[in-house]
Amino acid sequence: MAEAHQAVAFQFTVTPEGIDLQLSHQALSEIYLSGVRSWKKRIIRIKNNVISGVYPASPSSWLFVVIAILATMYTRSDPSMGLIAKIQEHLPSIFTKNHSGLAVVSAVLFSTMLWLMLIFTMRLCLKQLLSYHRWMFEQHGKMSTTTKIWVALVRIFSGRKPLLYSYQGSLPNLPVPAIKDTVKRYLESVRPLMNDAEYKRMTNLATEFESSLGNRLQWYLKLKSLWASNYVSDWWEEYVYLRGRGPIMVNSNYYGMDFLYVTPTPIQAARAGNCIHAFFLYRRKLNKEELNRIPGTVIPLCAAQCERIFNTARIPGEETDTVQHWQDSDYIVVYHRGRYFRLRVYQAGRLLSPREIEFQIQRILDDTTPPSQGEAKLGALTAGDSSGVNKRSLDCIERAAFFVTLDDEEHSMMGEDSAECLDRYAKSLLHGKCYDRWFDKSFSVVYYKNGKSGINAEHSWADAPVVAHVWEYTLAVDSFQLGYNEEGHCKGEVDSSLPRPQKLSWEITPEQISQSLAVAQALADDVDFHVFSFRDFGKGKIKKCRVSPDGFIQMALQLAYYRNRGTFCLTYEASMTRLFREGRTETVRSCTNESSAFVQALEGGEPADVCRRLFRAASEKHQHLYRMAMTGGGIDRHLFCLYVVSKYLGVDSPFLNEVLSEPWRLSTSQTPVQQVELFDMVNHSEYISCGGGFGPVADDGYGVSYMFLGENIINLHISCKHSCPETDAHKFGGQIRKALHDLLKLLSPNLKESNKTDEGRPEVKKDK
């Protein structure tokens, strides 16, 4: 076995003449170069820690302060007002023999303390500046004088070249809202969902909670907010994700799709070669902290979630899982036809070229070794109910940079029914065969037989925008930077001496796998998906109506749901709180008194001008709620943390119990395009990502993900369950289409709706 010999640095045998030592120069060279790579990463990490640690100052500013203080001393001035002399008195006796040296050492110590105080002051000022969020509530296109001054000050205090984690120490903490404000906003949010008797009962529960137990629980939360970086995030990760004992497949994991109309190459190994190389280029930029804030803005976002993108796995436990992250990993694990392979992507300390990775992937595809007993469906253990696994047998997979599946299926927009093709594609990415994905890895990448690809991500360690950022970068680098040769293979040469990928060995009894697979298969079969690209109009025409595109979609969803079910429901829209340190998400309750009034007026045949006025009121209310959620004024995370405290204290709250048990029958999320500079939508309009989606949150509800592409396209992903007779993903999709047209007609009756773009345009194969 070639890989076994590569792992041995030297061999020796005992002979009558003594010990015969045979050194493997190739192995020793590999060890040396790997060590050099490891030390380079350590040095970069130390350097970046120093730079981020003194931010918004720079390490070189220390020398400037020292020189300035020494210069003033030589002019016989004392900028320290006697402190340098005080320091001299307390220095060890070793310096007393040289008075000038003693003065210099004292001045350097004083300069260092002054420099640290300046850093602390600058960081405190920057933190106070970043706590200003009034800019978000100003009218679009109009900036107040206060905000203009604020922007200038932020730029001054931000320095020239901040690294990825430079702002972490300057970001403000998430504030704890007042109990009365949260209760008031909660009651307002549920009013359209309750009749008078139900609302009165809930008002009584809320009033009693606010005046008694609520204040006691609030005291504990305020104490935590003073001590912890974020009073929500650790409990959110633990209790919402890691302590959940149900399957994470479908219920928690989410997916991202490939380009909609383009497959850069039809060769599976070549597509994997380019994309895997691009993932490691991203990791290199991440390790060097070269990934920065949103281009063209002064607003930093918390980057804490980025730390666990790679080399991370969710480790199952009896009562709670844990998220384990390793500092480095030089390999990936590849699944193909029931076998698991360890593929090293570094050779002699260098990252393999895309062509070399393609060569290694092709070796796996050509390998005819049968799976070990129980190996083929081992991945089902990460898809069914969580009950703990043998860590040692899975250590290699858990420590891998990420997981790769080489799928034998083909998915694309090709075929007579392109919509049906997209539906199957989405289901494949969400759950596959229930055993050919590793749902516990931070993310798994799927490469199909025809060159199509996709990504599946575990949710506990980070939220979708973080994974979407990696995925956008990978797709762009694959197509626009690395490219393919005329035959569709990766560019470059191959080192044929590369050791073969190592097949992992297993000794597993299949009983537990069968049980887990049965649970997962039933869950997967129950998922109903509908994915479509709405090309009649996009955010371009929506903005011409002077309406927020997100608010427009949310009102369309409210209208579609009301037409579909004849009632309103508790609606969840995800909003980020990364303006704060270690912030994750908050809920925007999109079903409001204003939105329900608009829908009822439209469906009740009210005059168009009345409906337009009600629509604008509903849209403005939605935007206000979205901004409140982003700036720490949300409802649900506060109520969730109050509930956690009540459980710790062992006290029961009828109000909190009822709030936390309410089902989200309409769960929605927008997938933002974060790196528009990587894609040329004018000259390469066919490179359209289809976005991503997730499974339904409630058994009798819908999950809806949407993405605005350019000015004229909206991609939507709709999920629900076959087992619920009241839900149908395709029927709901039809209602959304109709609602979008009806809203545009209402707001701009004279505006032409259709772009005359063929939704079923053929897929383009890019073989070059």
Secondary structure as UniProt FT lines:
FT   HELIX           2..6
FT   STRAND          10..15
FT   TURN            16..17
FT   STRAND          18..23
FT   HELIX           25..53
FT   TURN            55..56
FT   HELIX           59..74
FT   TURN            75..76
FT   TURN            79..82
FT   HELIX           83..89
FT   HELIX           93..95
FT   TURN            96..97
FT   HELIX           99..130
FT   HELIX           134..137
FT   TURN            140..141
FT   HELIX           145..158
FT   TURN            164..170
FT   HELIX           179..190
FT   HELIX           191..193
FT   HELIX           196..211
FT   HELIX           213..227
FT   TURN            231..232
FT   HELIX           233..235
FT   HELIX           236..242
FT   TURN            249..252
FT   STRAND          254..257
FT   STRAND          262..263
FT   HELIX           268..287
FT   TURN            288..289
FT   TURN            295..296
FT   HELIX           304..308
FT   STRAND          312..315
FT   STRAND          322..325
FT   STRAND          331..336
FT   TURN            337..338
FT   STRAND          339..344
FT   STRAND          346..347
FT   TURN            348..349
FT   STRAND          350..351
FT   HELIX           354..366
FT   TURN            373..377
FT   HELIX           378..382
FT   HELIX           391..399
FT   STRAND          403..406
FT   HELIX           418..431
FT   TURN            432..433
FT   TURN            439..440
FT   STRAND          443..447
FT   TURN            449..450
FT   STRAND          453..457
FT   HELIX           464..476
FT   HELIX           477..482
FT   TURN            486..487
FT   TURN            496..497
FT   STRAND          502..503
FT   HELIX           510..525
FT   STRAND          527..534
FT   HELIX           539..544
FT   TURN            545..546
FT   HELIX           549..565
FT   STRAND          571..576
FT   TURN            578..579
FT   TURN            581..582
FT   STRAND          585..589
FT   HELIX           593..603
FT   TURN            604..605
FT   HELIX           608..630
FT   TURN            631..632
FT   HELIX           636..649
FT   HELIX           654..660
FT   STRAND          666..670
FT   HELIX           676..678
FT   TURN            681..683
FT   TURN            685..686
FT   STRAND          692..694
FT   TURN            699..700
FT   STRAND          702..709
FT   TURN            710..712
FT   STRAND          713..721
FT   TURN            722..723
FT   TURN            725..726
FT   HELIX           729..747
FT   TURN            749..750
FT   TURN            759..760
FT   STRAND          764..765
//
